Amino acid sequence: MKIIMLGAPGAGKGTQAKMIAEKYGIPHVSTGDIFRANIKNGTELGMEAKKYMDQGLLVPDELTVKILLDRVAQADCAEGYVLDGFPRTIPQAEVLDEALNRLGEKIDCAINVDVPDENIVKRMSGRRACLKCGATYHIEHIPPKREGICDSCESELVLRDDDKPETVQNRLKVYHDQTQPLIEFYTGKGVLKTVDGTADMQDVFAAITAILG
């Protein structure tokens, strides 16, 4: 079962990807995690990616797909995987498709976690993070016991720059320009399924498991 998670930043697709991975016993493959692991382990692909990242450049699609294929070729991915954070663009999806075709494989399901922009802005601007221990909260959904104070280490909680409304609006614009066309791409392949991401987290998961069976 090879699954791709789609959805705007803040739609909750990462959380759902982890839950899917746990339920079905397949790895949650996040491109950010793979890059970090390859760089940390000093692999040839990791060092190549680092050259671009050190210059603040995007890692080219071909190299990203190489790193991804290297990861999904590992034994724990034999029964499938959940891709989170890739592909982000049509060219990336096409490179991935070609690479999987050469292996006689394909994506089985692309799940789009659909949440309107206004919900996302509200959801993300309510997030609070502890810069000391990394714990995250939400002023409405997962509030700390004491306002503005981390439950774990009692440090001050902050609204991160990338969760500020103006930053979220910019990230949503990039998503609509670059990533949303993937919905049409995977619809054309006959593998796209959409779930209502505004529902409760467990209800969203129930809708996904109903699709995956």
Contacts in CASP RR format, 6 or more apart in sequence:
PFRMAT RR
TARGET T0000
AUTHOR 0000-0000-0000
METHOD contacts of the structure
MODEL  1
MKIIMLGAPGAGKGTQAKMIAEKYGIPHVSTGDIFRANIKNGTELGMEAK
KYMDQGLLVPDELTVKILLDRVAQADCAEGYVLDGFPRTIPQAEVLDEAL
NRLGEKIDCAINVDVPDENIVKRMSGRRACLKCGATYHIEHIPPKREGIC
DSCESELVLRDDDKPETVQNRLKVYHDQTQPLIEFYTGKGVLKTVDGTAD
MQDVFAAITAILG
1 24 0 8 1.000
1 26 0 8 1.000
1 79 0 8 1.000
1 80 0 8 1.000
1 108 0 8 1.000
1 109 0 8 1.000
1 212 0 8 1.000
2 80 0 8 1.000
2 81 0 8 1.000
2 83 0 8 1.000
2 100 0 8 1.000
2 105 0 8 1.000
2 106 0 8 1.000
2 107 0 8 1.000
2 108 0 8 1.000
2 109 0 8 1.000
3 20 0 8 1.000
3 80 0 8 1.000
3 81 0 8 1.000
3 82 0 8 1.000
3 83 0 8 1.000
3 107 0 8 1.000
3 108 0 8 1.000
3 109 0 8 1.000
3 110 0 8 1.000
3 111 0 8 1.000
3 212 0 8 1.000
4 82 0 8 1.000
4 83 0 8 1.000
4 86 0 8 1.000
4 87 0 8 1.000
4 107 0 8 1.000
4 109 0 8 1.000
4 110 0 8 1.000
4 111 0 8 1.000
4 186 0 8 1.000
5 13 0 8 1.000
5 14 0 8 1.000
5 16 0 8 1.000
5 17 0 8 1.000
5 82 0 8 1.000
5 83 0 8 1.000
5 84 0 8 1.000
5 85 0 8 1.000
5 110 0 8 1.000
5 111 0 8 1.000
5 113 0 8 1.000
6 13 0 8 1.000
6 110 0 8 1.000
6 111 0 8 1.000
6 112 0 8 1.000
6 113 0 8 1.000
6 179 0 8 1.000
6 182 0 8 1.000
6 183 0 8 1.000
6 186 0 8 1.000
6 192 0 8 1.000
7 13 0 8 1.000
7 112 0 8 1.000
7 113 0 8 1.000
7 114 0 8 1.000
7 115 0 8 1.000
7 175 0 8 1.000
7 179 0 8 1.000
8 115 0 8 1.000
8 117 0 8 1.000
8 120 0 8 1.000
8 172 0 8 1.000
8 175 0 8 1.000
8 176 0 8 1.000
8 179 0 8 1.000
9 120 0 8 1.000
9 124 0 8 1.000
9 168 0 8 1.000
9 171 0 8 1.000
9 172 0 8 1.000
9 175 0 8 1.000
10 115 0 8 1.000
10 120 0 8 1.000
10 123 0 8 1.000
10 124 0 8 1.000
11 113 0 8 1.000
11 114 0 8 1.000
11 115 0 8 1.000
11 120 0 8 1.000
11 197 0 8 1.000
12 113 0 8 1.000
12 115 0 8 1.000
12 197 0 8 1.000
12 201 0 8 1.000
12 204 0 8 1.000
13 84 0 8 1.000
13 111 0 8 1.000
13 113 0 8 1.000
14 28 0 8 1.000
14 30 0 8 1.000
14 84 0 8 1.000
15 201 0 8 1.000
16 111 0 8 1.000
16 113 0 8 1.000
16 201 0 8 1.000
16 204 0 8 1.000
16 205 0 8 1.000
16 208 0 8 1.000
17 28 0 8 1.000
17 30 0 8 1.000
17 82 0 8 1.000
17 84 0 8 1.000
18 28 0 8 1.000
19 205 0 8 1.000
20 26 0 8 1.000
20 28 0 8 1.000
20 82 0 8 1.000
20 205 0 8 1.000
20 208 0 8 1.000
20 209 0 8 1.000
20 212 0 8 1.000
21 27 0 8 1.000
21 28 0 8 1.000
21 81 0 8 1.000
21 82 0 8 1.000
23 209 0 8 1.000
24 212 0 8 1.000
25 79 0 8 1.000
26 77 0 8 1.000
26 79 0 8 1.000
26 80 0 8 1.000
26 81 0 8 1.000
26 82 0 8 1.000
27 76 0 8 1.000
27 77 0 8 1.000
27 80 0 8 1.000
27 81 0 8 1.000
27 82 0 8 1.000
28 81 0 8 1.000
28 82 0 8 1.000
28 84 0 8 1.000
29 68 0 8 1.000
29 71 0 8 1.000
29 72 0 8 1.000
29 77 0 8 1.000
29 81 0 8 1.000
29 82 0 8 1.000
29 83 0 8 1.000
29 84 0 8 1.000
30 84 0 8 1.000
30 85 0 8 1.000
31 64 0 8 1.000
31 67 0 8 1.000
31 68 0 8 1.000
31 83 0 8 1.000
31 84 0 8 1.000
31 85 0 8 1.000
31 86 0 8 1.000
32 85 0 8 1.000
34 67 0 8 1.000
34 68 0 8 1.000
34 71 0 8 1.000
35 46 0 8 1.000
35 49 0 8 1.000
35 53 0 8 1.000
35 59 0 8 1.000
35 67 0 8 1.000
38 45 0 8 1.000
38 46 0 8 1.000
38 49 0 8 1.000
38 67 0 8 1.000
39 46 0 8 1.000
39 47 0 8 1.000
39 49 0 8 1.000
39 50 0 8 1.000
39 53 0 8 1.000
45 63 0 8 1.000
45 66 0 8 1.000
45 67 0 8 1.000
45 70 0 8 1.000
46 67 0 8 1.000
48 63 0 8 1.000
49 59 0 8 1.000
49 63 0 8 1.000
49 64 0 8 1.000
49 67 0 8 1.000
52 58 0 8 1.000
52 59 0 8 1.000
52 60 0 8 1.000
52 63 0 8 1.000
53 59 0 8 1.000
59 67 0 8 1.000
61 89 0 8 1.000
61 91 0 8 1.000
61 92 0 8 1.000
61 95 0 8 1.000
62 95 0 8 1.000
64 86 0 8 1.000
64 92 0 8 1.000
65 92 0 8 1.000
65 95 0 8 1.000
65 96 0 8 1.000
65 99 0 8 1.000
68 83 0 8 1.000
68 86 0 8 1.000
68 96 0 8 1.000
69 99 0 8 1.000
69 103 0 8 1.000
71 77 0 8 1.000
72 80 0 8 1.000
72 81 0 8 1.000
86 92 0 8 1.000
86 96 0 8 1.000
87 93 0 8 1.000
87 95 0 8 1.000
87 96 0 8 1.000
87 182 0 8 1.000
88 178 0 8 1.000
88 179 0 8 1.000
88 182 0 8 1.000
89 178 0 8 1.000
89 179 0 8 1.000
89 181 0 8 1.000
89 182 0 8 1.000
90 181 0 8 1.000
90 182 0 8 1.000
90 185 0 8 1.000
93 182 0 8 1.000
93 185 0 8 1.000
93 186 0 8 1.000
96 107 0 8 1.000
97 106 0 8 1.000
97 107 0 8 1.000
100 106 0 8 1.000
100 107 0 8 1.000
107 186 0 8 1.000
107 189 0 8 1.000
107 191 0 8 1.000
108 191 0 8 1.000
109 191 0 8 1.000
109 193 0 8 1.000
109 211 0 8 1.000
109 212 0 8 1.000
110 182 0 8 1.000
110 186 0 8 1.000
110 189 0 8 1.000
110 191 0 8 1.000
110 192 0 8 1.000
110 193 0 8 1.000
111 193 0 8 1.000
111 194 0 8 1.000
111 195 0 8 1.000
111 208 0 8 1.000
111 211 0 8 1.000
112 183 0 8 1.000
112 192 0 8 1.000
112 193 0 8 1.000
112 194 0 8 1.000
112 195 0 8 1.000
113 195 0 8 1.000
113 197 0 8 1.000
113 204 0 8 1.000
114 194 0 8 1.000
114 195 0 8 1.000
114 196 0 8 1.000
114 197 0 8 1.000
115 123 0 8 1.000
115 197 0 8 1.000
115 198 0 8 1.000
116 198 0 8 1.000
117 169 0 8 1.000
117 172 0 8 1.000
119 198 0 8 1.000
120 168 0 8 1.000
120 172 0 8 1.000
121 165 0 8 1.000
121 168 0 8 1.000
121 169 0 8 1.000
121 172 0 8 1.000
123 138 0 8 1.000
124 163 0 8 1.000
124 165 0 8 1.000
124 168 0 8 1.000
125 159 0 8 1.000
125 163 0 8 1.000
125 164 0 8 1.000
125 165 0 8 1.000
125 168 0 8 1.000
126 138 0 8 1.000
126 139 0 8 1.000
126 140 0 8 1.000
126 159 0 8 1.000
126 163 0 8 1.000
127 136 0 8 1.000
127 137 0 8 1.000
127 138 0 8 1.000
127 159 0 8 1.000
127 160 0 8 1.000
127 163 0 8 1.000
128 136 0 8 1.000
128 137 0 8 1.000
128 138 0 8 1.000
128 139 0 8 1.000
128 144 0 8 1.000
128 148 0 8 1.000
128 157 0 8 1.000
128 158 0 8 1.000
128 159 0 8 1.000
129 135 0 8 1.000
129 136 0 8 1.000
129 137 0 8 1.000
129 157 0 8 1.000
129 158 0 8 1.000
129 159 0 8 1.000
129 160 0 8 1.000
129 163 0 8 1.000
130 136 0 8 1.000
130 137 0 8 1.000
130 150 0 8 1.000
130 152 0 8 1.000
130 153 0 8 1.000
130 155 0 8 1.000
130 156 0 8 1.000
130 157 0 8 1.000
130 158 0 8 1.000
131 155 0 8 1.000
131 158 0 8 1.000
132 150 0 8 1.000
132 153 0 8 1.000
132 155 0 8 1.000
133 150 0 8 1.000
133 152 0 8 1.000
133 153 0 8 1.000
133 155 0 8 1.000
135 150 0 8 1.000
135 151 0 8 1.000
135 152 0 8 1.000
135 153 0 8 1.000
136 142 0 8 1.000
137 143 0 8 1.000
137 144 0 8 1.000
137 150 0 8 1.000
137 157 0 8 1.000
144 150 0 8 1.000
144 151 0 8 1.000
144 157 0 8 1.000
145 151 0 8 1.000
148 156 0 8 1.000
148 157 0 8 1.000
149 155 0 8 1.000
149 156 0 8 1.000
149 157 0 8 1.000
150 156 0 8 1.000
150 157 0 8 1.000
161 167 0 8 1.000
162 168 0 8 1.000
162 171 0 8 1.000
183 192 0 8 1.000
183 194 0 8 1.000
186 192 0 8 1.000
193 211 0 8 1.000
195 204 0 8 1.000
195 207 0 8 1.000
195 208 0 8 1.000
195 211 0 8 1.000
196 204 0 8 1.000
196 207 0 8 1.000
197 204 0 8 1.000
199 207 0 8 1.000
END
